[in-house]
Every structure is written in C-alpha cells, then in structure tokens.
Amino acid sequence: MRFKLKIWRQPDARSGGQFHTYDIDNVSPDSSFLEMMDLLNEQLNEGGGDPVAFDSDCREGVCGMCSLVVDSTAHGPLKATTICQLFMRHFTDGAEITIEPWRASAFPVVRDLVVDRSAFDRIMQAGGYISVHSGPKPEPNANPIEPAAAEESLDAATCIGCGACVAGCPNGAAMLYTAAKITHLGLLPQGQPERYTRVKNMVEQMDKEGFGSCRNYGECEAVCPKEISIKFIGRMNRDYLQAALCEEDNPRGKMLAQ
C-alpha cells in the first residue's frame, strides 16, 4: 500500500508549525498506524531528514500514550480504537491522510505531534485517590457492593487518560476524563469518605488548567477509545452540587449530601 501523508511539523513549543507532505509506499496492510509512522521515520533518517516526533508506549491500547488526530478525528476513523490499534488496512490504498496533534489550549504542543498532557496529572493529584486510612486489608466480601454499582465503577475505571475526549470536544473540555476518574472511586465504599472533597478539588483543578466547558456535544464519548459514557459527567455535576452543600462546618449540608 502507498499513502500521501500531510503531517503537522513544529520544532518546539515556542515556534509556529505547518503541514509537510510525505509519500510512503510498501506499507503492509497489517501494519498498525504507528508502525507505518516508524517506517516513515526510517525513511526520513535514511534520507538525512528529521524524524517525526510522536508519543507511544505499550502499543496494545491500554497505556493512553498514543495521541494523533487522523483526518480530523482523534485516534482515527475506527470507533472504540486507539491509534496504536488502528491498522493500515482500514484505509484506502493511495489515500491522502492528514495527521495532527491533539488540538487544545490546555495541551500545548511540545514538538510535532507530541503535546503536554501534564494537566491531567495535576487533576489526578488534586483528588483522584483514596487517602483515608482503612486499617488492615479487609476480607473481600466484608463490604458487599451491588453488582450494578461495581460494573459502573469498572466502566469508568477503563479510562486510559489519553485525552481524545479533549481533542474531540469543540470546546476542549476535560469533563469526560475528570468525571470518569471521580466516578470510579465515588461508586465504591472506599471512596465515600472523600467523595465530596474529591469532586470539588478535581473539578476546580480542571478549571484552573484552562479546559473548556461542556456543551453536551457528545464528541468526547464518540471518540473515546474505551467508550466512556457521558452519563458520568451528569453524575459528577450532581456530586459537585452536593459538595457545595457539604462543607465541614455545615452539618445540614452533610445531612443533605448523605
């Protein structure tokens, strides 16, 4: 297979960028998209050119490192698929493919197709954990959890933090990511003691990072490789409203939240 690639090139965060066009052939249809990018970089190295910088790690669809907008869609045209699990047989031979980095003000471009996603790390550091001391490890069945709640928590926990939701959102919102991280702890018994401080701190940190606001376009859910549901955003918004009534010095607020 052969392709014409229009790739965004940007030498560093301070410089402007532009698209460069490359032709590549002898691509196996069984190659993944990132393997095709590796082949292009080998070609550029052999010709004395500058290889294209892009992120990747496990290449098994679980780490969340890969981050490319392909033909205007985060992670490419195949639904529920990370870019590392997208194969070249999903494209037409001879096609022109446009490749860009995540586009969001909160994800500044570092170089070429690499963006700084450390804003997600700071949101997690604001409350995406359980710090309450629970004593010795309890027997697994000591705190029974309703199967529906356990399944919903696991659904939220499948978020790999790739940032496709931000890249897909016209407003560059991080609501789906933040909601997934809040929900998977908030549905479990271990997450209840810090449930309302967690949502308050993480949402406020999200706003500080400069992400846009949610307008219910649903693009975040559409491009999410793990198909995280936007229903978690509604749950997060309800918890955030409860948190406003659940201040430590407000006993009535605690009662309402419970």
N, C-alpha and C positions, 0 to 999 in steps of 0.2 A: 504494500500500500504506500501511497505517497500523499503528502499534505503540504499546504502552504500555511505557515504559522505566523500570525500577527501577534507579537509578544510585547508587553509593556516593559521597557527598559528604563531604569532610573538608578544612577550611580550611588546616590546616598539620600538621606532624608532632607538635606538642605537644597538639593538640586531639583530642577524640573525633569520630567520624563517625557518619553514619546514612544510610539509603537515602532518596532523594527520587524521586517518581514524576512522569514527564513523558509527555504524549501528543504524538505526532508523526504527521502524515499527509502525503499527496502524496509519498511516498518511491518513487522509481523502483526496480523490481526489479533493475535493472542497476547500482544504486549499490553501492559497497563499504560495508562496515560503518563504516569511518572517514569516508566521505563522508556517511553518514547521521548520524554524530556531528557533522560540520561543519554539516549542515543544522539539527540541534538547537541548536547554539551560535549560529547566525544567528538562530534563533527566540528564544533567550534574550536575545541582545543587543538585538533589536528591542523586546522587552518590558521592557527595563531590568534583566534578571536577570544573574546571574553565570554566565559560560560554564563548561562542564565542562573541567577540565584533563586531558589525556591525551597520551601520547607517540606520536610518529610521525615518519618521515623520508622514506625513499625510496618507500614505499607500493608496492613491487614484490616484496616477500617476501624481500629479501636483506640488509637492514641490521640486523634484530633489534631495532629500537627499539619497535615496537608491542607492547603488553603488557596485554591485557584478559582477565579471566575472564568468559566469557559462558555464562550458565545452568550455572554450576558447572564449566565445562570451560575450561582455558587455551586461548586462541585460538578458542574456539567449537566447535560440533558437527562441523565438517567435518575429517576426518582429513588430516594432512600439509599443512595450510594455515595461513598466518599470518593474523592478524586483518585485515590490510590487503587480503588477497586473498579474504576471505570476503564474499560478496555477499548482498544482502537477499532475493534470490530463493530462498535456501536456508532461509528462514523462512516460516512460515505467515502470511498476511495477518491482521492483528488480534491477533497473538501478544503475550504479555507477555514481555519479555526482561529478565533480571537481569544487570547489568554491574558487575563488581567489579575492584579492582586485584589484582596478584599478592599472595597471602597467604603470607608467610614472615617469620620474625623477622629474618632476615639482609637482607631487602628492606623497610626501613621506608617507610611511606607518606610522601611529601613533600606532596602535595596531591591530593585527589580520587582519580583513577585513576593518578597518577604515583608510582612507587616509586624508591627509591635503589638502583641495581644496581652501585654502585661496588665492591662486594665482589668481583665478577667481575674488575674491572680489577686489583685487588690480587693475586688468584690468578694472573693472567697475568704480572704484574710479578715474581712470585716465581720464574718459570722458564719461561714459555711462549714461549721464543725460543731462538735459537742464537747464542751469543756467541763461540764458538771461531773464531779467525782461520783461514780456509781458503786464504788466498793469492789469487792471481789467479783470475778466474772460470774454472772448468774447462770443458772441452768436454762438452756434454750427455751424450754416450754413454760418457764416461770411467769412470763408476761405474754399471754396469748394475744395475737394480733389477728383481726378479721382478715380473711383471705383477700377480700376486695381491696382493703387498705394496703396490704402487703404488695399486691400486684401493682397498684397505682404508684406506690413508692418506688418499686423496681422500674416501672416505666419511666419515671422522672430521672432515676439514677443512671439510665442509659446514656444521658447527655455526655458527650465526649469533649465538650468545650472547644469545638473547632472554630466557632464564630461565624458559621454560614448564616445563622439567623440574623446577625448584624449586617452582613454583606447583602443579604437578600431584602432586608427591610428598606423601603424608600426613605425612612427617617433615621436609619442607622441605630435602631433601638436594640437594647440588650435584654429586653423584658423576658424573652423565652428562656434564655440561658439562666438568668437570675431566678426566675420562677421555678425552673427545674431543680436548681441547687437548693432552693428554700423548701420546696415541696417534699423532696425525698427524705429529708430529715423531719419535717413538720408532721408527717403522717405516722411516724414511729413513736413509741413510748419514750425512747431515749431522747428524742428531740423536743419533748414538750416543755421542760423547764425553761429553755431559752427560745421558745418558739417565737415570741413577740419581739424580744430584743433582737433576735436574728433577722427577722424580716425588716425591721426598722433600720438596722445598721447596714444591711446589704443593699437595700433599695436606695438609701441615702448615699452610699458609696457609688452606686451605679450612676446616680445623677451627677455626682462630683466629677466622674470620669468623662462627662460630656457626651454620653449616648443620647440619642433622640428619644422622643416619647412614642408610645404605642398608639396606633390609629386603627387597629383591627383590620389591617390589610390581609393578614394571614400568609404573607410571603415567607415569614420565618418558618412556619410549620411546613410550607410547601417545599422548601429547600433543605430542611433538616435531614441529615443522613440517617438519623435514628427515629425520625417521625415523632418527635416530641409534640404533644398536643398543646394548643394554645389555651386549653381549659385550665392549665396550670397558672397562666397569667391571671385569670379571674380569681383563682384561689389565693394567689399571692396578694392581689389587690384587697381581697376581703380580710386577710390576715393583717395587712398594713393598716387598714382602717381600724381593726380591733386593737392594734398596737397603740394607736392614738388614745384609746380608752384604757390602756393597761399600763399606766405609769406606776412606778414603785410607790409613790406617795399618794396613790389614788385607789383605795380599797374598793370603791364602787366599780372602777374601771377593771380591776382584776376579776370581780364577780361577773361582769358583763362578758369579758373575754372567755371565761370558762364556760 
